[in-house]
Amino acid sequence: MKTYSVTEAKARLGPLADMALKKRPVFIRRGQRILQLVEATLPEPIPHYPEGHFAVEEERAAYLNSLPVDPEPLDR
């Protein structure tokens, strides 16, 4: 396992980033600790819906509110 000091990594950041993007993890030493440089996967953004998107008609809301509620929790 090849490791680079922080100073070495700073000088070679571009090529080391390319290695990480090619699925080859890069290890960087800082004192006794080791960091790993790998490609990050960002989560999908939360979609933005316009105001009122999830609104229900009054009749549907009245029906939903009339349904009985089970007093027992679901995780029995």
PDB file of N, CA, C and O in Angstrom:
ATOM      1  N   MET A   1       0.854  -1.170   0.000  1.00  0.00           N
ATOM      2  CA  MET A   1       0.000   0.000   0.000  1.00  0.00           C
ATOM      3  C   MET A   1       0.898   1.230   0.000  1.00  0.00           C
ATOM      4  O   MET A   1       1.614   1.492   0.966  1.00  0.00           O
ATOM      5  N   LYS A   2       0.849   1.970  -1.082  1.00  0.00           N
ATOM      6  CA  LYS A   2       1.638   3.205  -1.196  1.00  0.00           C
ATOM      7  C   LYS A   2       0.895   4.316  -0.485  1.00  0.00           C
ATOM      8  O   LYS A   2      -0.299   4.524  -0.700  1.00  0.00           O
ATOM      9  N   THR A   3       1.620   5.027   0.367  1.00  0.00           N
ATOM     10  CA  THR A   3       1.035   6.185   1.043  1.00  0.00           C
ATOM     11  C   THR A   3       1.865   7.414   0.701  1.00  0.00           C
ATOM     12  O   THR A   3       3.053   7.315   0.392  1.00  0.00           O
ATOM     13  N   TYR A   4       1.229   8.552   0.760  1.00  0.00           N
ATOM     14  CA  TYR A   4       1.868   9.826   0.461  1.00  0.00           C
ATOM     15  C   TYR A   4       1.748  10.724   1.680  1.00  0.00           C
ATOM     16  O   TYR A   4       0.728  10.706   2.369  1.00  0.00           O
ATOM     17  N   SER A   5       2.774  11.502   1.949  1.00  0.00           N
ATOM     18  CA  SER A   5       2.667  12.505   3.005  1.00  0.00           C
ATOM     19  C   SER A   5       1.769  13.624   2.491  1.00  0.00           C
ATOM     20  O   SER A   5       1.514  13.711   1.290  1.00  0.00           O
ATOM     21  N   VAL A   6       1.293  14.474   3.383  1.00  0.00           N
ATOM     22  CA  VAL A   6       0.457  15.588   2.966  1.00  0.00           C
ATOM     23  C   VAL A   6       1.227  16.479   1.991  1.00  0.00           C
ATOM     24  O   VAL A   6       0.661  16.954   1.006  1.00  0.00           O
ATOM     25  N   THR A   7       2.502  16.706   2.256  1.00  0.00           N
ATOM     26  CA  THR A   7       3.321  17.534   1.369  1.00  0.00           C
ATOM     27  C   THR A   7       3.420  16.915  -0.020  1.00  0.00           C
ATOM     28  O   THR A   7       3.281  17.614  -1.024  1.00  0.00           O
ATOM     29  N   GLU A   8       3.663  15.587  -0.083  1.00  0.00           N
ATOM     30  CA  GLU A   8       3.724  14.900  -1.381  1.00  0.00           C
ATOM     31  C   GLU A   8       2.372  14.963  -2.089  1.00  0.00           C
ATOM     32  O   GLU A   8       2.307  15.184  -3.299  1.00  0.00           O
ATOM     33  N   ALA A   9       1.307  14.770  -1.336  1.00  0.00           N
ATOM     34  CA  ALA A   9      -0.030  14.769  -1.927  1.00  0.00           C
ATOM     35  C   ALA A   9      -0.374  16.150  -2.490  1.00  0.00           C
ATOM     36  O   ALA A   9      -0.982  16.253  -3.556  1.00  0.00           O
ATOM     37  N   LYS A  10       0.012  17.205  -1.778  1.00  0.00           N
ATOM     38  CA  LYS A  10      -0.260  18.556  -2.280  1.00  0.00           C
ATOM     39  C   LYS A  10       0.430  18.779  -3.617  1.00  0.00           C
ATOM     40  O   LYS A  10      -0.146  19.377  -4.526  1.00  0.00           O
ATOM     41  N   ALA A  11       1.647  18.306  -3.735  1.00  0.00           N
ATOM     42  CA  ALA A  11       2.421  18.514  -4.955  1.00  0.00           C
ATOM     43  C   ALA A  11       1.885  17.671  -6.119  1.00  0.00           C
ATOM     44  O   ALA A  11       2.091  18.018  -7.282  1.00  0.00           O
ATOM     45  N   ARG A  12       1.201  16.568  -5.808  1.00  0.00           N
ATOM     46  CA  ARG A  12       0.722  15.652  -6.850  1.00  0.00           C
ATOM     47  C   ARG A  12      -0.792  15.490  -6.827  1.00  0.00           C
ATOM     48  O   ARG A  12      -1.301  14.443  -7.230  1.00  0.00           O
ATOM     49  N   LEU A  13      -1.520  16.498  -6.367  1.00  0.00           N
ATOM     50  CA  LEU A  13      -2.957  16.352  -6.153  1.00  0.00           C
ATOM     51  C   LEU A  13      -3.716  15.970  -7.423  1.00  0.00           C
ATOM     52  O   LEU A  13      -4.596  15.111  -7.373  1.00  0.00           O
ATOM     53  N   GLY A  14      -3.397  16.581  -8.543  1.00  0.00           N
ATOM     54  CA  GLY A  14      -4.085  16.258  -9.796  1.00  0.00           C
ATOM     55  C   GLY A  14      -3.979  14.784 -10.161  1.00  0.00           C
ATOM     56  O   GLY A  14      -5.000  14.120 -10.339  1.00  0.00           O
ATOM     57  N   PRO A  15      -2.751  14.258 -10.277  1.00  0.00           N
ATOM     58  CA  PRO A  15      -2.611  12.833 -10.606  1.00  0.00           C
ATOM     59  C   PRO A  15      -3.209  11.907  -9.544  1.00  0.00           C
ATOM     60  O   PRO A  15      -3.753  10.853  -9.876  1.00  0.00           O
ATOM     61  N   LEU A  16      -3.111  12.297  -8.275  1.00  0.00           N
ATOM     62  CA  LEU A  16      -3.696  11.462  -7.224  1.00  0.00           C
ATOM     63  C   LEU A  16      -5.221  11.464  -7.326  1.00  0.00           C
ATOM     64  O   LEU A  16      -5.860  10.438  -7.095  1.00  0.00           O
ATOM     65  N   ALA A  17      -5.798  12.602  -7.668  1.00  0.00           N
ATOM     66  CA  ALA A  17      -7.243  12.663  -7.858  1.00  0.00           C
ATOM     67  C   ALA A  17      -7.653  11.781  -9.034  1.00  0.00           C
ATOM     68  O   ALA A  17      -8.670  11.091  -8.967  1.00  0.00           O
ATOM     69  N   ASP A  18      -6.876  11.800 -10.098  1.00  0.00           N
ATOM     70  CA  ASP A  18      -7.167  10.933 -11.245  1.00  0.00           C
ATOM     71  C   ASP A  18      -7.126   9.462 -10.842  1.00  0.00           C
ATOM     72  O   ASP A  18      -7.965   8.674 -11.278  1.00  0.00           O
ATOM     73  N   MET A  19      -6.156   9.094 -10.015  1.00  0.00           N
ATOM     74  CA  MET A  19      -6.078   7.714  -9.539  1.00  0.00           C
ATOM     75  C   MET A  19      -7.331   7.348  -8.754  1.00  0.00           C
ATOM     76  O   MET A  19      -7.900   6.275  -8.953  1.00  0.00           O
ATOM     77  N   ALA A  20      -7.762   8.237  -7.863  1.00  0.00           N
ATOM     78  CA  ALA A  20      -8.950   7.969  -7.052  1.00  0.00           C
ATOM     79  C   ALA A  20     -10.185   7.832  -7.937  1.00  0.00           C
ATOM     80  O   ALA A  20     -11.050   6.997  -7.673  1.00  0.00           O
ATOM     81  N   LEU A  21     -10.270   8.651  -8.989  1.00  0.00           N
ATOM     82  CA  LEU A  21     -11.410   8.574  -9.900  1.00  0.00           C
ATOM     83  C   LEU A  21     -11.409   7.290 -10.721  1.00  0.00           C
ATOM     84  O   LEU A  21     -12.446   6.880 -11.242  1.00  0.00           O
ATOM     85  N   LYS A  22     -10.251   6.660 -10.835  1.00  0.00           N
ATOM     86  CA  LYS A  22     -10.147   5.380 -11.546  1.00  0.00           C
ATOM     87  C   LYS A  22     -10.297   4.203 -10.587  1.00  0.00           C
ATOM     88  O   LYS A  22      -9.864   3.088 -10.879  1.00  0.00           O
ATOM     89  N   LYS A  23     -10.916   4.468  -9.444  1.00  0.00           N
ATOM     90  CA  LYS A  23     -11.212   3.433  -8.434  1.00  0.00           C
ATOM     91  C   LYS A  23      -9.971   2.867  -7.777  1.00  0.00           C
ATOM     92  O   LYS A  23      -9.989   1.736  -7.290  1.00  0.00           O
ATOM     93  N   ARG A  24      -8.887   3.637  -7.754  1.00  0.00           N
ATOM     94  CA  ARG A  24      -7.673   3.230  -7.048  1.00  0.00           C
ATOM     95  C   ARG A  24      -7.532   4.156  -5.844  1.00  0.00           C
ATOM     96  O   ARG A  24      -7.102   5.299  -6.003  1.00  0.00           O
ATOM     97  N   PRO A  25      -7.882   3.692  -4.642  1.00  0.00           N
ATOM     98  CA  PRO A  25      -7.820   4.572  -3.474  1.00  0.00           C
ATOM     99  C   PRO A  25      -6.407   5.073  -3.217  1.00  0.00           C
ATOM    100  O   PRO A  25      -5.423   4.367  -3.440  1.00  0.00           O
ATOM    101  N   VAL A  26      -6.335   6.289  -2.750  1.00  0.00           N
ATOM    102  CA  VAL A  26      -5.056   6.933  -2.453  1.00  0.00           C
ATOM    103  C   VAL A  26      -5.002   7.163  -0.946  1.00  0.00           C
ATOM    104  O   VAL A  26      -5.961   7.658  -0.353  1.00  0.00           O
ATOM    105  N   PHE A  27      -3.892   6.808  -0.338  1.00  0.00           N
ATOM    106  CA  PHE A  27      -3.727   6.960   1.105  1.00  0.00           C
ATOM    107  C   PHE A  27      -2.733   8.077   1.394  1.00  0.00           C
ATOM    108  O   PHE A  27      -1.650   8.132   0.810  1.00  0.00           O
ATOM    109  N   ILE A  28      -3.118   8.959   2.299  1.00  0.00           N
ATOM    110  CA  ILE A  28      -2.299  10.119   2.650  1.00  0.00           C
ATOM    111  C   ILE A  28      -2.033  10.083   4.152  1.00  0.00           C
ATOM    112  O   ILE A  28      -2.954   9.945   4.957  1.00  0.00           O
ATOM    113  N   ARG A  29      -0.747  10.210   4.516  1.00  0.00           N
ATOM    114  CA  ARG A  29      -0.348  10.213   5.933  1.00  0.00           C
ATOM    115  C   ARG A  29      -0.336  11.628   6.479  1.00  0.00           C
ATOM    116  O   ARG A  29       0.125  12.560   5.820  1.00  0.00           O
ATOM    117  N   ARG A  30      -0.835  11.773   7.662  1.00  0.00           N
ATOM    118  CA  ARG A  30      -0.683  13.034   8.412  1.00  0.00           C
ATOM    119  C   ARG A  30      -0.326  12.614   9.830  1.00  0.00           C
ATOM    120  O   ARG A  30      -1.195  12.296  10.642  1.00  0.00           O
ATOM    121  N   GLY A  31       0.964  12.621  10.106  1.00  0.00           N
ATOM    122  CA  GLY A  31       1.437  12.104  11.397  1.00  0.00           C
ATOM    123  C   GLY A  31       1.206  10.606  11.446  1.00  0.00           C
ATOM    124  O   GLY A  31       1.608   9.883  10.534  1.00  0.00           O
ATOM    125  N   GLN A  32       0.558  10.134  12.508  1.00  0.00           N
ATOM    126  CA  GLN A  32       0.275   8.705  12.665  1.00  0.00           C
ATOM    127  C   GLN A  32      -1.056   8.300  12.041  1.00  0.00           C
ATOM    128  O   GLN A  32      -1.405   7.120  12.033  1.00  0.00           O
ATOM    129  N   ARG A  33      -1.796   9.266  11.522  1.00  0.00           N
ATOM    130  CA  ARG A  33      -3.119   8.982  10.976  1.00  0.00           C
ATOM    131  C   ARG A  33      -3.056   8.888   9.454  1.00  0.00           C
ATOM    132  O   ARG A  33      -2.173   9.466   8.820  1.00  0.00           O
ATOM    133  N   ILE A  34      -4.006   8.150   8.878  1.00  0.00           N
ATOM    134  CA  ILE A  34      -4.041   7.956   7.429  1.00  0.00           C
ATOM    135  C   ILE A  34      -5.422   8.356   6.908  1.00  0.00           C
ATOM    136  O   ILE A  34      -6.451   7.991   7.478  1.00  0.00           O
ATOM    137  N   LEU A  35      -5.415   9.109   5.820  1.00  0.00           N
ATOM    138  CA  LEU A  35      -6.639   9.510   5.129  1.00  0.00           C
ATOM    139  C   LEU A  35      -6.751   8.697   3.853  1.00  0.00           C
ATOM    140  O   LEU A  35      -5.745   8.245   3.307  1.00  0.00           O
ATOM    141  N   GLN A  36      -7.964   8.514   3.382  1.00  0.00           N
ATOM    142  CA  GLN A  36      -8.167   7.816   2.118  1.00  0.00           C
ATOM    143  C   GLN A  36      -8.892   8.752   1.164  1.00  0.00           C
ATOM    144  O   GLN A  36      -9.928   9.321   1.506  1.00  0.00           O
ATOM    145  N   LEU A  37      -8.341   8.906  -0.033  1.00  0.00           N
ATOM    146  CA  LEU A  37      -8.935   9.740  -1.066  1.00  0.00           C
ATOM    147  C   LEU A  37      -9.670   8.825  -2.038  1.00  0.00           C
ATOM    148  O   LEU A  37      -9.049   8.015  -2.726  1.00  0.00           O
ATOM    149  N   VAL A  38     -10.999   8.956  -2.092  1.00  0.00           N
ATOM    150  CA  VAL A  38     -11.821   8.156  -2.997  1.00  0.00           C
ATOM    151  C   VAL A  38     -12.874   9.058  -3.631  1.00  0.00           C
ATOM    152  O   VAL A  38     -13.161  10.144  -3.127  1.00  0.00           O
ATOM    153  N   GLU A  39     -13.444   8.600  -4.735  1.00  0.00           N
ATOM    154  CA  GLU A  39     -14.501   9.355  -5.397  1.00  0.00           C
ATOM    155  C   GLU A  39     -15.753   9.354  -4.530  1.00  0.00           C
ATOM    156  O   GLU A  39     -16.135   8.319  -3.985  1.00  0.00           O
ATOM    157  N   ALA A  40     -16.382  10.501  -4.405  1.00  0.00           N
ATOM    158  CA  ALA A  40     -17.613  10.623  -3.619  1.00  0.00           C
ATOM    159  C   ALA A  40     -18.822  10.440  -4.527  1.00  0.00           C
ATOM    160  O   ALA A  40     -18.788  10.790  -5.707  1.00  0.00           O
ATOM    161  N   THR A  41     -19.882   9.889  -3.964  1.00  0.00           N
ATOM    162  CA  THR A  41     -21.150   9.758  -4.664  1.00  0.00           C
ATOM    163  C   THR A  41     -22.140  10.677  -3.970  1.00  0.00           C
ATOM    164  O   THR A  41     -22.465  10.481  -2.799  1.00  0.00           O
ATOM    165  N   LEU A  42     -22.617  11.676  -4.691  1.00  0.00           N
ATOM    166  CA  LEU A  42     -23.547  12.625  -4.102  1.00  0.00           C
ATOM    167  C   LEU A  42     -24.970  12.108  -4.204  1.00  0.00           C
ATOM    168  O   LEU A  42     -25.332  11.499  -5.211  1.00  0.00           O
ATOM    169  N   PRO A  43     -25.789  12.340  -3.175  1.00  0.00           N
ATOM    170  CA  PRO A  43     -27.180  11.894  -3.240  1.00  0.00           C
ATOM    171  C   PRO A  43     -27.971  12.752  -4.227  1.00  0.00           C
ATOM    172  O   PRO A  43     -27.594  13.884  -4.531  1.00  0.00           O
ATOM    173  N   GLU A  44     -29.060  12.195  -4.713  1.00  0.00           N
ATOM    174  CA  GLU A  44     -29.939  12.943  -5.598  1.00  0.00           C
ATOM    175  C   GLU A  44     -30.551  14.098  -4.809  1.00  0.00           C
ATOM    176  O   GLU A  44     -30.874  13.929  -3.634  1.00  0.00           O
ATOM    177  N   PRO A  45     -30.717  15.266  -5.428  1.00  0.00           N
ATOM    178  CA  PRO A  45     -31.327  16.381  -4.696  1.00  0.00           C
ATOM    179  C   PRO A  45     -32.786  16.091  -4.381  1.00  0.00           C
ATOM    180  O   PRO A  45     -33.461  15.378  -5.123  1.00  0.00           O
ATOM    181  N   ILE A  46     -33.259  16.641  -3.291  1.00  0.00           N
ATOM    182  CA  ILE A  46     -34.657  16.484  -2.917  1.00  0.00           C
ATOM    183  C   ILE A  46     -35.475  17.348  -3.871  1.00  0.00           C
ATOM    184  O   ILE A  46     -35.210  18.543  -4.006  1.00  0.00           O
ATOM    185  N   PRO A  47     -36.462  16.758  -4.530  1.00  0.00           N
ATOM    186  CA  PRO A  47     -37.226  17.554  -5.491  1.00  0.00           C
ATOM    187  C   PRO A  47     -38.024  18.657  -4.805  1.00  0.00           C
ATOM    188  O   PRO A  47     -38.488  18.494  -3.676  1.00  0.00           O
ATOM    189  N   HIS A  48     -38.174  19.761  -5.489  1.00  0.00           N
ATOM    190  CA  HIS A  48     -38.950  20.884  -4.965  1.00  0.00           C
ATOM    191  C   HIS A  48     -40.309  20.864  -5.653  1.00  0.00           C
ATOM    192  O   HIS A  48     -40.396  20.872  -6.881  1.00  0.00           O
ATOM    193  N   TYR A  49     -41.361  20.839  -4.852  1.00  0.00           N
ATOM    194  CA  TYR A  49     -42.716  20.850  -5.391  1.00  0.00           C
ATOM    195  C   TYR A  49     -43.346  22.205  -5.121  1.00  0.00           C
ATOM    196  O   TYR A  49     -43.084  22.816  -4.085  1.00  0.00           O
ATOM    197  N   PRO A  50     -44.175  22.682  -6.046  1.00  0.00           N
ATOM    198  CA  PRO A  50     -44.821  23.976  -5.822  1.00  0.00           C
ATOM    199  C   PRO A  50     -45.801  23.892  -4.658  1.00  0.00           C
ATOM    200  O   PRO A  50     -46.298  22.818  -4.320  1.00  0.00           O
ATOM    201  N   GLU A  51     -46.066  25.033  -4.060  1.00  0.00           N
ATOM    202  CA  GLU A  51     -46.990  25.090  -2.933  1.00  0.00           C
ATOM    203  C   GLU A  51     -48.337  24.512  -3.357  1.00  0.00           C
ATOM    204  O   GLU A  51     -48.848  24.835  -4.430  1.00  0.00           O
ATOM    205  N   GLY A  52     -48.908  23.662  -2.514  1.00  0.00           N
ATOM    206  CA  GLY A  52     -50.197  23.053  -2.787  1.00  0.00           C
ATOM    207  C   GLY A  52     -50.122  21.769  -3.582  1.00  0.00           C
ATOM    208  O   GLY A  52     -51.160  21.189  -3.901  1.00  0.00           O
ATOM    209  N   HIS A  53     -48.924  21.306  -3.914  1.00  0.00           N
ATOM    210  CA  HIS A  53     -48.760  20.103  -4.724  1.00  0.00           C
ATOM    211  C   HIS A  53     -49.412  18.886  -4.064  1.00  0.00           C
ATOM    212  O   HIS A  53     -50.008  18.053  -4.746  1.00  0.00           O
ATOM    213  N   PHE A  54     -49.299  18.786  -2.751  1.00  0.00           N
ATOM    214  CA  PHE A  54     -49.814  17.626  -2.040  1.00  0.00           C
ATOM    215  C   PHE A  54     -51.184  17.885  -1.407  1.00  0.00           C
ATOM    216  O   PHE A  54     -51.664  17.078  -0.610  1.00  0.00           O
ATOM    217  N   ALA A  55     -51.795  18.981  -1.754  1.00  0.00           N
ATOM    218  CA  ALA A  55     -53.091  19.318  -1.176  1.00  0.00           C
ATOM    219  C   ALA A  55     -54.146  18.319  -1.650  1.00  0.00           C
ATOM    220  O   ALA A  55     -54.087  17.825  -2.776  1.00  0.00           O
ATOM    221  N   VAL A  56     -55.109  18.030  -0.779  1.00  0.00           N
ATOM    222  CA  VAL A  56     -56.211  17.150  -1.146  1.00  0.00           C
ATOM    223  C   VAL A  56     -57.507  17.952  -1.129  1.00  0.00           C
ATOM    224  O   VAL A  56     -57.626  18.958  -0.430  1.00  0.00           O
ATOM    225  N   GLU A  57     -58.455  17.492  -1.901  1.00  0.00           N
ATOM    226  CA  GLU A  57     -59.745  18.169  -1.930  1.00  0.00           C
ATOM    227  C   GLU A  57     -60.419  18.037  -0.569  1.00  0.00           C
ATOM    228  O   GLU A  57     -60.114  17.126   0.201  1.00  0.00           O
ATOM    229  N   GLU A  58     -61.330  18.948  -0.284  1.00  0.00           N
ATOM    230  CA  GLU A  58     -61.999  18.967   1.028  1.00  0.00           C
ATOM    231  C   GLU A  58     -62.727  17.665   1.298  1.00  0.00           C
ATOM    232  O   GLU A  58     -62.691  17.167   2.423  1.00  0.00           O
ATOM    233  N   GLU A  59     -63.388  17.098   0.296  1.00  0.00           N
ATOM    234  CA  GLU A  59     -64.119  15.844   0.500  1.00  0.00           C
ATOM    235  C   GLU A  59     -63.157  14.724   0.886  1.00  0.00           C
ATOM    236  O   GLU A  59     -63.427  13.948   1.803  1.00  0.00           O
ATOM    237  N   ARG A  60     -62.028  14.649   0.175  1.00  0.00           N
ATOM    238  CA  ARG A  60     -61.029  13.603   0.470  1.00  0.00           C
ATOM    239  C   ARG A  60     -60.444  13.809   1.858  1.00  0.00           C
ATOM    240  O   ARG A  60     -60.255  12.839   2.590  1.00  0.00           O
ATOM    241  N   ALA A  61     -60.153  15.053   2.239  1.00  0.00           N
ATOM    242  CA  ALA A  61     -59.610  15.346   3.564  1.00  0.00           C
ATOM    243  C   ALA A  61     -60.618  14.954   4.642  1.00  0.00           C
ATOM    244  O   ALA A  61     -60.234  14.386   5.665  1.00  0.00           O
ATOM    245  N   ALA A  62     -61.905  15.249   4.426  1.00  0.00           N
ATOM    246  CA  ALA A  62     -62.935  14.884   5.408  1.00  0.00           C
ATOM    247  C   ALA A  62     -63.002  13.371   5.548  1.00  0.00           C
ATOM    248  O   ALA A  62     -63.133  12.857   6.659  1.00  0.00           O
ATOM    249  N   TYR A  63     -62.913  12.651   4.428  1.00  0.00           N
ATOM    250  CA  TYR A  63     -62.938  11.191   4.488  1.00  0.00           C
ATOM    251  C   TYR A  63     -61.731  10.657   5.266  1.00  0.00           C
ATOM    252  O   TYR A  63     -61.880   9.806   6.143  1.00  0.00           O
ATOM    253  N   LEU A  64     -60.558  11.151   4.947  1.00  0.00           N
ATOM    254  CA  LEU A  64     -59.348  10.680   5.636  1.00  0.00           C
ATOM    255  C   LEU A  64     -59.408  10.978   7.127  1.00  0.00           C
ATOM    256  O   LEU A  64     -58.975  10.164   7.942  1.00  0.00           O
ATOM    257  N   ASN A  65     -59.936  12.130   7.483  1.00  0.00           N
ATOM    258  CA  ASN A  65     -60.044  12.489   8.896  1.00  0.00           C
ATOM    259  C   ASN A  65     -61.108  11.684   9.620  1.00  0.00           C
ATOM    260  O   ASN A  65     -61.084  11.607  10.848  1.00  0.00           O
ATOM    261  N   SER A  66     -62.052  11.076   8.884  1.00  0.00           N
ATOM    262  CA  SER A  66     -63.110  10.293   9.520  1.00  0.00           C
ATOM    263  C   SER A  66     -62.681   8.854   9.789  1.00  0.00           C
ATOM    264  O   SER A  66     -63.362   8.147  10.532  1.00  0.00           O
ATOM    265  N   LEU A  67     -61.591   8.410   9.217  1.00  0.00           N
ATOM    266  CA  LEU A  67     -61.136   7.032   9.410  1.00  0.00           C
ATOM    267  C   LEU A  67     -60.713   6.806  10.851  1.00  0.00           C
ATOM    268  O   LEU A  67     -60.118   7.693  11.464  1.00  0.00           O
ATOM    269  N   PRO A  68     -61.015   5.615  11.412  1.00  0.00           N
ATOM    270  CA  PRO A  68     -60.606   5.336  12.790  1.00  0.00           C
ATOM    271  C   PRO A  68     -59.078   5.214  12.887  1.00  0.00           C
ATOM    272  O   PRO A  68     -58.408   4.786  11.948  1.00  0.00           O
ATOM    273  N   VAL A  69     -58.573   5.590  14.017  1.00  0.00           N
ATOM    274  CA  VAL A  69     -57.140   5.528  14.269  1.00  0.00           C
ATOM    275  C   VAL A  69     -56.881   4.367  15.228  1.00  0.00           C
ATOM    276  O   VAL A  69     -57.499   4.271  16.288  1.00  0.00           O
ATOM    277  N   ASP A  70     -55.949   3.479  14.835  1.00  0.00           N
ATOM    278  CA  ASP A  70     -55.584   2.342  15.696  1.00  0.00           C
ATOM    279  C   ASP A  70     -54.707   2.870  16.826  1.00  0.00           C
ATOM    280  O   ASP A  70     -53.627   3.400  16.568  1.00  0.00           O
ATOM    281  N   PRO A  71     -55.157   2.732  18.080  1.00  0.00           N
ATOM    282  CA  PRO A  71     -54.366   3.259  19.197  1.00  0.00           C
ATOM    283  C   PRO A  71     -53.081   2.474  19.458  1.00  0.00           C
ATOM    284  O   PRO A  71     -52.200   2.952  20.173  1.00  0.00           O
ATOM    285  N   GLU A  72     -52.969   1.278  18.887  1.00  0.00           N
ATOM    286  CA  GLU A  72     -51.769   0.476  19.090  1.00  0.00           C
ATOM    287  C   GLU A  72     -50.676   0.924  18.128  1.00  0.00           C
ATOM    288  O   GLU A  72     -50.952   1.185  16.957  1.00  0.00           O
ATOM    289  N   PRO A  73     -49.445   1.017  18.607  1.00  0.00           N
ATOM    290  CA  PRO A  73     -48.345   1.391  17.696  1.00  0.00           C
ATOM    291  C   PRO A  73     -48.112   0.305  16.652  1.00  0.00           C
ATOM    292  O   PRO A  73     -48.427  -0.863  16.880  1.00  0.00           O
ATOM    293  N   LEU A  74     -47.564   0.693  15.518  1.00  0.00           N
ATOM    294  CA  LEU A  74     -47.322  -0.261  14.434  1.00  0.00           C
ATOM    295  C   LEU A  74     -46.203  -1.242  14.735  1.00  0.00           C
ATOM    296  O   LEU A  74     -46.214  -2.359  14.218  1.00  0.00           O
ATOM    297  N   ASP A  75     -45.236  -0.853  15.559  1.00  0.00           N
ATOM    298  CA  ASP A  75     -44.096  -1.737  15.850  1.00  0.00           C
ATOM    299  C   ASP A  75     -44.362  -2.554  17.115  1.00  0.00           C
ATOM    300  O   ASP A  75     -43.772  -2.303  18.166  1.00  0.00           O
ATOM    301  N   ARG A  76     -45.226  -3.496  17.001  1.00  0.00           N
ATOM    302  CA  ARG A  76     -45.652  -4.304  18.167  1.00  0.00           C
ATOM    303  C   ARG A  76     -44.587  -5.241  18.603  1.00  0.00           C
ATOM    304  O   ARG A  76     -44.779  -5.989  19.562  1.00  0.00           O
TER     305      ARG A  76
END
